[in-house]
Amino acid sequence: MIHKGWETNQTLKQIKCIHADAKKFVVNNVLTPGKLYDVKNETDEFYFIIDNTNRIGGFRKDYFKEV
C-alpha cells in the first residue's frame, strides 16, 4: 500500500499539461492545459500527480511535457 503516502512524498519534478483530449477517458475535469503539476511518482507510462481535485491521479505521459 505504498500509494497511500504519495500525496506527502517529495515532489520529483514539475510537468506542464499540454492537452486534456483523451480518446478513452474523461480527463478534462481534472487536468487544465497550460497548468503546472507536481510529479509525486512516475512509471514508464504514467505520471502520478496531484490533480485539480487535490488528490493523487495517474495520467499517461502524453498529456504532459517536462518543464
N, C-alpha and C positions, 0 to 999 in steps of 0.2 A: 504494500500500500504506500509506496514511495510517492505517488502522485498527490497525496494529501498535504504534503509540505511544500509543494511547488509555489504556492502563492507567496510564501515568505522567503523563498530562495533568492539569492543574489541574482541581479539581472546580468545575463551573459552578454547581450548586445542589444542594440536598437535596430528595428526594421521599419520600413515605410510601406504602408498598404498602397498598392498601385491600382487595384481594381477589386470589386466585390461582385463580379458577374460569374456566379457559379452555374455550371450546367446541371448539376445533380442535387445540390443542397441550397438552402436559403442562408446566405451569409451576409446579405446587405443589411440585416437588422443588427448585427453585432460587429461589423467592420465598417470603417469610414475611409474611403480612398483619400490619400494625402496625409493621413494621421500617422504619427509615430507610435509604435508599440514596443514594450519591453519584452524581450525573449527570456522566459524562465527556464525552458528546456527545449532541446532540439533533437530530432532524429534525422535519418536520411531523407525522409519525405515530408515531415511535418515540423512546424514551429508551434510551441505551446506558449501562449501569450495571455496577458490579462486583457480581455476584450472590452467592448463598450458596456457590458453588463457587470463589469468589475469582478468577473470570475475567470478562472483558467479555461481556455479553449484551445483545441488543437486544430490547426489550419494548414492546408497544403502550402508548400513553399512558393508556388507560382502566383499567389496573391500578393507577394511582397518582394521588395528589393532591399538589400542591406545598405545601411547608411554609413 
